[in-house]
């Protein structure tokens, strides 16, 4: 049995202030005995139009997070960070960056996932429309990180709407899915909890949905309600308060494997029929 933590934050554009909150949440998580903490999307800096500026600090921020993982002897899924280069080291030449989620152990970075699905949609909020593809280059690789307590399939925010990704991660032996997010207030209110539970039920994985909550500047408002769903699709916990918060749940890989054996969804899938 392992304890897993999920963070909720209200990150702003001040990296140092955000790191104060990050370290406080790490301390709380460690005090509860957790072996993993998942942070939300844009957790180090949430500032529209400053992605490239923050991306220039990617390696320094990564090193700082690695130091924290080592200091507290805890695994970190480092929400998302903007990064100016691809996994092969090549620089993105058109001014865009990639949205990167890192899985960091106490010994260092173990895996990198570049967000595949970009949020190009019209939403009825103060912002109105979002066009992530204007500022971000999509990734194209499905990533599973091996840990002592189970395999982690890495996802980000809008990825939750695509069950094929969750199923692909399960096929690659994921036990836990992480979903750092910054859902808009409008879409989050409608779909956030539903999506956490649906992807958990589809894949028979634990889903850890870290979330931003509240106002970020004068226009952007996020829904929050960081949540944990188990492999039966049950919502185990969610943060119901504003601002930052932390939830921690037990994860038992042996019990999850028994549930999968009792209802072998992956063996029963008939792709050719669809």
Beta strands, then each sheet from edge to edge (+ up, - down):
strand 1: 2-9
strand 2: 36-38
strand 3: 75-83
strand 4: 98-105
strand 5: 108-114
strand 6: 120-122
strand 7: 129-131
strand 8: 144-147
strand 9: 150-156
strand 10: 176-180
strand 11: 206-209
strand 12: 211-216
strand 13: 220-223
strand 14: 227-229
strand 15: 235-238
strand 16: 245-251
sheet 1: 5+ 4- 3+ 2+ 1+ 12+ 13-
sheet 2: 5+ 4- 3+ 2+ 1+ 16-
sheet 3: 6+ 7-
sheet 4: 8+ 9- 10- 11- 14+ 15-
end
